[in-house]
Amino acid sequence: MEILLVHIILGVGLFFLINWIGKYSYSIGYMEISIFVKTEEAPALNFLIRVLTPIVYIIIISTGLYYFGLDKFVWNIYLVNIYYILFRLIFNLATNRGLLLNWYRQFLYWTAIVVISYFTYEKLIKVKANILPDFTTVANELWIIILIFIFQVVNNLRFSQEATQKRKDNYLKSRYHYFKRFYGQLIKDLTNNEILESIVYAIIIYEDFNRPKIVRQIENLKFKLTKKPHTLGVMQVRSDKLISDLESVKLGTEKIVNAYKRYLENSTQRSSDYFEWNARNYIINDYNAGISYNEEVNELADIIKNTFYKDTNDALDPNKKNAL
């Protein structure tokens, strides 16, 4: 039981480690799960991070355990990577990311991790004397050169994003219809404008993606313990009292509508060609400042508008339609 508990903790730790590596490797090609389609620039790097990182992880952990005389925890340590896979699977399903996953590729990753982990354990880790690699022979050096060459070739491959785009579209449609079923009438009554609706849904979907239900429950627990103001609910509204997702949608939508009204009162660019763009930027920045946030919510609002409100006669420019 003691060994099992340690292995599970190490597996969960690996999950957070790989997420951290992925976050800081994004600029060199690491592909994160996102609601937006991005070209996979470095497939070999993706493979290395996702598949070989768990292998290196158990090798380093095993070396440390051997060094400190904790040999018993090295027994079947390849299971750590299986627990990591199970935890990642549960996390992605619990946070509604299932529709975004390329399940064929994930199965390929997971199979490779399990097979290589078991092989590494049996042929290297299991025998304490073999834990460190031997680079004294020319043959080993030759194989390193060959592997580097293969890596460079594979890393320059480019793949079609058609399947990825389809997964993103399915995810977006699923989340839009889900939120519309629960909050559609409320949002419609408060906005009275389909362009504002598209912005509201963009923010809900974006916030829900980054703060899924399980995370929001932790935030609720944190609020109960600290009693300090916190962003709560599906729309991440700052509140000094505990609120439900429904209340957060009401407060969040009202905040968006009020920002739109303030923009109308203060704007001097009526009938400008950029009025719609400026108005939407103002509303999104008022909700949550930040260049990345503005760009991604703007893009998402465009997709929602063109997908679900393409025939609308509403506009943010009151000269086109008296929206509010």
Disulfide bonds with the S-S distance in Angstrom:
none
